[in-house]
Amino acid sequence: MNGPRIRTDIVDVYVFRQRLPKEGPSVEFLQLRRREEPLAGSWQPVMGHVEAGETATDAAVRELREEIGLQAAGMECLGLWQLNGVHPFYMARGDAIVMSPRFAAQVRPEFEPRLCEEHDAWRWVAPEDVETCFMWPGQRLAIQEVMREIVGAASRSREHLRLDVGQGEVRPGQSGPPL
């Protein structure tokens, strides 16, 4: 085969919290600062590789646990959703076009991440600061999708994108009659 290879083995999880307006911005997104290369010192969402035998959803659930200490089926996680948008990008190192499955996870307002060795800091970012705080266009587009399809009051897809995470098994949420 000629040309770059296609990779789909990296997942992104956009962790967000909603707070009462009197406490500050009503929605904030979690960012983690990478400790080592590549991209040491850059801020990113929860990210990781799909391991052998895992689905992308399994990888997202595992990465939440490993990177920030969040149990997707636990009390701190209020919901997990798949996102439809995939923003392909070219990665010169490895000559690959990467298409990452993306997810959103809502946590309780008081949630504080428990970082693994991959990261050395965390912060919450308000939607109005996304343009300056998130480095990559695809990440900014994913946050727009979260705001529109998961957080947005007018969303018609929120419950259809919700994932049922329990007993270690992940299934797409079902609400309403089938189409």
C-alpha atoms as one frame of an Amber mdcrd trajectory, in Angstrom:
protein
   0.000   0.000   0.000   1.240   3.476  -0.827   0.646   6.578   1.248   0.031
   7.106   4.950  -1.609   4.376   6.983  -4.946   4.915   8.735  -5.007   4.667
  12.551  -8.091   4.446  14.742  -6.400   3.254  17.932  -6.374   6.514  19.906
  -9.367   7.721  21.945 -10.115  11.174  23.379 -12.400  11.720  26.379 -13.660
  15.248  27.103 -14.389  15.379  30.829 -16.719  18.191  31.876 -18.556  19.425
  34.923 -21.569  21.681  35.325 -21.760  24.069  38.239 -24.357  26.496  39.456
 -23.818  29.932  37.851 -23.118  31.624  41.204 -20.048  29.356  41.564 -18.476
  30.418  38.264 -18.814  29.191  34.693 -21.670  26.725  34.388 -19.674  24.261
  32.237 -15.948  23.585  32.434 -13.697  21.095  30.639 -10.820  19.220  32.242
  -7.341  19.524  30.761  -4.253  17.553  31.746  -0.670  18.727  31.229   1.655
  16.147  29.661   4.783  15.445  31.664   6.975  13.938  28.904   7.540  14.012
  25.156   5.932  13.978  22.758   4.288  17.325  23.437   5.644  17.734  26.986
   4.033  20.715  28.706   0.990  20.754  26.419  -2.564  20.601  27.745  -4.940
  17.915  26.500  -8.093  15.957  27.300  -7.913  12.385  28.578  -6.319  10.426
  25.727  -4.945   6.965  25.188  -4.465   3.945  22.986  -6.901   1.112  22.383
  -5.281  -2.095  23.629  -5.572  -5.538  22.029  -9.063  -6.976  22.496 -10.608
  -3.653  23.586 -13.306  -1.641  21.916 -12.828   2.115  21.697 -15.417   2.516
  24.468 -13.570   0.038  26.693 -10.375   2.042  26.109 -12.124   5.307  27.028
 -13.405   3.806  30.289  -9.947   2.407  31.109  -8.182   5.699  30.289 -10.553
   7.602  32.598  -9.613   5.218  35.407  -5.861   5.226  34.665  -5.319   8.924
  33.902  -7.643  10.667  36.375  -8.854   7.955  38.774 -12.461   8.136  37.529
 -14.594   5.001  37.619 -17.102   5.416  34.777 -19.652   3.316  36.671 -18.891
   5.080  39.974 -20.610   7.846  41.895 -18.313  10.627  40.615 -19.255  10.021
  36.966 -22.697  11.339  36.017 -22.651  10.080  32.435 -20.596   8.875  29.492
 -21.453   9.669  25.879 -20.042   8.810  22.494 -19.445  11.736  20.162 -20.229
  11.456  16.452 -17.557  13.803  15.170 -14.193  12.397  14.173 -11.612  14.971
  13.125  -8.923  13.251  11.065  -5.412  14.640  11.323  -2.059  13.764   9.819
   0.786  12.669  12.092   4.111  12.986  10.238   5.897  10.909  12.861   4.650
   7.486  11.827   3.212   8.738   8.499  -0.361   8.134   9.631  -3.788   9.676
   9.320  -5.394   9.389  12.743  -9.153   9.221  13.289  -9.839   9.124  17.027
 -13.155   7.940  18.441 -14.275  10.575  20.944 -16.269  10.517  24.131 -17.590
  12.916  26.768 -17.805  12.187  30.493 -19.673  14.360  32.977 -18.360  14.417
  36.536 -19.720  15.850  39.757 -18.835  19.549  40.255 -16.509  18.756  43.171
 -14.547  16.045  41.284 -10.764  16.361  41.553  -8.650  14.179  39.273  -6.076
  11.798  40.713  -3.311  12.067  38.130  -1.144   9.235  36.865   2.562   9.622
  36.057   1.781  10.807  32.487   0.560  14.213  33.724   1.839  16.771  36.209
  -1.072  19.234  36.447  -4.754  19.668  35.720  -7.129  22.593  35.243 -10.738
  23.384  34.382 -11.370  25.475  31.256 -14.548  27.458  30.544 -16.060  27.220
  27.031 -15.134  30.838  26.252 -11.455  29.942  26.846 -11.407  26.812  24.679
  -9.990  28.646  21.632  -6.892  29.722  23.546  -6.478  26.692  25.834  -6.978
  23.737  23.476  -4.177  23.407  20.929  -5.738  21.325  18.167  -8.701  22.228
  15.911 -10.215  18.769  16.347 -10.280  19.186  20.127 -12.063  22.523  19.821
 -14.617  20.938  17.461 -15.208  18.088  19.922 -15.954  20.590  22.691 -18.403
  22.406  20.428 -20.133  19.058  19.852 -20.287  18.375  23.608 -21.824  21.805
  24.208 -24.379  21.351  21.427 -25.285  17.647  21.658 -24.685  16.725  25.307
 -25.021  19.926  27.354 -27.368  21.831  25.041 -30.994  22.020  26.124 -32.196
  21.624  22.518 -30.247  18.409  21.869 -32.294  15.631  20.322 -29.414  13.137
  20.349 -28.163  13.317  23.962 -29.909  10.181  25.218 -29.111   8.239  22.045
 -25.409   9.026  22.467 -25.367   8.085  26.173 -23.503   4.882  27.011 -24.659
   2.503  29.725 -21.571   1.718  31.782 -22.197  -0.908  34.406 -20.784  -4.221
  35.554 -17.799  -3.675  33.243 -19.984  -3.926  30.132 -20.590  -0.923  27.903
 -23.689  -0.704  25.716 -25.170   2.210  23.808 -28.022   3.750  25.788 -31.509
   3.130  24.497 -34.287   5.590  24.996 -37.389   6.069  22.945 -38.723   3.801
  20.224 -36.350   2.396  17.598 -36.332   4.170  14.258
